[in-house]
């Protein structure tokens, strides 16, 4: 009877989630399956059928595709680390201030900027620091400041830092004042408190934020496409060129293989992020 009740309770627990699971299966499952099938499908010669093989995946891990993949990983890592550090300092400064209005304003603005991207973001920065931008011409700066690796990283930080503020703020609020008081009462300095208590407790949230920012920068496309084009090799731009035949024709399945590579990297990122998130939640309850 106990086993029967357990099965019934399990069914009742999953029943409300059935519509969500159905949407996930249709919106994500079917495209993922079709993408994987296309990535492992080799087109035959004219008049010959296609066949299963690893040629597309192998090609996606060779030049010039491998270079774009590594460049995207490098850019995402720079944005993730810089955005996480800056966002953490900003969130800590705001949360420790005595102004509740400042705190609410920063969190509200961060919520808006964290979701601001794409072509409008590229146009804003082009109008500001582009070759004919307001700041560029006003200060007499040289051209080409924006249309390179570091310029694109700067633009990505525009939405990555606010996102980190939103991610790390609850963790910073979860640091109990009693921990700091206990450390100070036992003769610890402020640096010792952060080194031995604060940073270890925040480490899962910090690393989780880094992983989240990495994923956001890694998957970004519209901003880079509108701002730098082919001047910065990125895997998302390479996929778009292969799918549309902008540079080479007949490499659609290689583009699917590149997309599969991105999914694998994203799964590895999530495999790191989810355990860290659970550990952070347990510490900060």
N, C-alpha and C positions, 0 to 999 in steps of 0.2 A: 504493500500500500504506500509505503514511503517513497519508493521509486516512482510509482505512478503519480503521486502528488508533485514530486520534483519535476517530472516531465511536463505536467500541466502548468506548474509555475513558470517553467522555462518557456513554454509556449506563450503564456500570457505576457511574459516580459518582452519577448521579441515581437509580439503582434503589433504594438504601436509603432515599432520601427520599420515595419514591412514596407510602407509607402516610400520611406527614405531609401531603404535598401534597393527598392525597385528603380528609383530615379538614379541612384548611383550606378546600378548595373547597366542601365540603358545609356546614361550620359557619359560614363567613364569606362565601363567594362567592354561594351561593344566596340567603341573606337580603339581601345587598347588592343583588343584581339585583332581587329583588322589591321592595325599598324604593325603588329608583330608578324602577321601573315605576309603583309607586303614587304617587310624588311627581309624575310627569308625566302622571298620569291624571286627567282632569276628569270629575266625575260629572255626568251629564245630568239633565234634569228627569225627574220620575216618568214611567216608560214609555219614556224615551229612552235610547239606549245611551251609554256613556261614550266619551270621546274623548281623544286626545293633545293636550297643551297645556302652557303654562308658567304658568297661573294660580296654581297652588299654590306654585310656587317664587317667583313674584312677590309673592304674599301673605306668604310667610315672610320676605321682606326689607322688609316695611313694618310700621308700627306696628299692633298692640302687640307683634308678634312680634320685630321688629328690636330693640326696647328690651331684651327678655329676652336676646337673643343678645349684645348689647353688654354687658349687665350681667354675663353669665357670663364673657365675655372679660376684663372688667375685674377681676372677682373672681379669676379664674385667674391673671392677670398679677400681682396683688398677692401672692397666695399663693406663686407661683413665685419671685418675686424675694426676698421676705422669707424663705421657706423655704430657698432656695439659700444666701443669705448666712449665716443662722444655722446651718444645717447644716454649712457649710464651716468656720466658726469652731469649732464643737463638735468636728468630726472632727479638725481640726488640733490642738486642745488635747489631745484624747485620745491621738492618735498620737504627740505629742511628749512626753507624760508618761512617767515611768519605771516606771509601774505597769502590768504586763501584765494583772493582774487587772481593773483599771479598763477597759482597752481591750477585753478580751473581754466584760466585762459590758455596756459601752455598745453594742458591736456586736450582741450577742445581744438586748438589749432593743430596739434599733433594728429588728432583723429582725422582732420581734413587733409593735411599734407601727406599723411601716410598712404592715402588713396588717390593722390594726385600724380599722374604720370602720363605716359604716352606722348602723342604728338603735341598737345598743348604745352607740356613741360619742356619739350625740345625747343619749341618756338620761343618760350619765355627766356631760356638761356641763350639762344641765338640772338635775340634782340638785346640781351644784356652784355654778353661776352663774345659774341660772334665777331667776324671780321669788320662789320659795320655797326656793332653793338653800341649801346649808349655808354657803358663804362669803358669799352675799348677805345672809342674815339675821344671820349672826354678826358681820359688819363693818358692818351697817346700810347697805349700798349700795342705791342706787335700783333700781327695776325697769326692765326693758327693756335691760339691758346686753348680753344675749346674742342677742336676737331682731332683729338688724339685719345690715347688710352686714359691719361690722367684727367682730361677734360670730361670724358664720359663717366669716369669714376666720381668726379665732383658732382655731376648731375644726378647720378644714382643716389648719392648721399642725401640729396634733397628730400627724398621720400624714405630713405632707410633710417636716418636719424630719428625722425618723428615716430616711425614704427617701433624702434628700439625703446623710445621713451614710454610708449604705451605698454610694451612687453615687460620692461623691467620695473616700472612703477609699482605694480602690486607686490612684487618680490621685495622691493625696498621698504614698502609699508609694512610687510610681514616681519621685518627685523624687530624683535621685541625690545623695548627700551630697557627691560630688566636685564637683558644680556649685557648691554653696554654698561649699565650701572654696576653689575656684578664684576665685570672685568676691571672697571676703574677702582672699585672698592678693594680689589685684590692687588692693586698696584700696577695694573697694565696701562700702557700708554695707548693713545689713540691709534697709532700705527700697529701696535700689537693686537689691539682688538680687531682691526680690519684684517690683519694677516692671519690670525688664529681663529677668529669667529666669523666676522662679517663676510669675507671673501669665500671661505669654504661653504658657508650656508648659501651664498648667492651664486656659487659656481654653476650649479645645474641651470639656473635661470639665465645666467650670462652666456653659457655655452649654447643653451637652447635658442637664445636671441641671435647669436652668431649664425647658427644653422638656419634660422628663419630668414635672416637677411641674405645669406648666401643663396638660398633658394629663390628669393624674390629677384635678386640681381641676375641670377643664372637664367631665369626664364623670361626676363624682360626683352621686348623686341621693338615695339613701336617707337620708343624714344631714340634708341640707337639707329633705327632705320631712317628716321627723319633728320637726325642730327649729323651722324658720321658716315652713314652709308657703308661703303666698302673700305674706308680708310682704317677702320679697326676691325680685324677679323673676329667675328663672333659666330658661334654655331647656329644661333637662331637666324641670323642673316643668311648663312650658308644654306640652311634648310629652305628658306623662302626662295632663294635664287634657284635651287635645284627643283623645287616643286613648280615654279612658274616658267622654268626654262629660260631664265634671264641671262645666264651665262652659258650653260651647257644644256643640251636637249637630251631627254631619255634617261635622266638620272633621278627620276622620281622615287624609285625604290631605295636608292642610296640616301635620299632625304628621310625616308621612313626609318632607315637604319640609324641615321643620326638622331632622329627623334627617340628611337628605342634606347640609344646610349644616354640621352638626357633623362629618360625615365629611370634607367638603372641608377644613375647618379642621384636622382631625386629620392629614390627608394633608400639608397645608402644614407642620404641626409636625414630622412625621416626615421631610419633605424637608429640613428644617433639621437635625434631630437626627442622622440617619444619617451624613452627611458629617463632621460634627463628631466623632462617635464613632470613625470610621475614622482621622481625623487624630490624635485623642488616643491611640489605640492605637499608631500609628506612632511618635509621639514618646516614649511611655513604655515601649517594649519594652526 
